[in-house]
Amino acid sequence: MGLDEKDRVIIQALLENSKQTTGRLSKKLGIPITTIHNHIKKLEKEKVILNYTLNLDYAKLGKPIFAHIGVTVDYLAGGSGKKINQTDVAKDIRKIDGVQEVTIMTGGTDILVKVIASDIFELNRVVTEKMRNITGVDKTQTSIVLQKV
């Protein structure tokens, strides 16, 4: 499926705020409402738009600590001689409370994990008691976010 310029403009506007109505998008973009509606439906049908999500202020929800954790996988862990599957490790990490996103990567870090926590002690528990106890997790490197821009 090829995207045209209207698709791109609509996508950009929805990235800024996916809660906008077709009427508001129409006024903002200068595109008729029915055209907006038809393009969105086409983008959903073609699975370009997968879902609509929330962007929350976690501090107001009692989770002000946000961290990125780089995980290195030990592919021979477990002692069975069978190689550990990186996707299985990522899925196990995703099950931990507070984990928001898990991404498999190339480079020196195998998996990147985004975590929210109520305080530094909860973040410590997530990393040292839960994440590091998953078979295949070799090393973790935690970077606490100071400010999102």
Buried (B, 14 or more C-beta within 10 A) or exposed (E): EEBEEBBEBBBEBBEEEEEBEBEBBBEBBEBEBEBBBEBBEBBEEEEBBEEEEEEEEBEEEEBEBBBBBBBBBBBEBEEEEEEBEBEEBBEBBEEBEBBBEBEBEEEEBBBBBBBBBBEEEBBEBBBEEBBEEBEBBBEBEBEEEEEEE
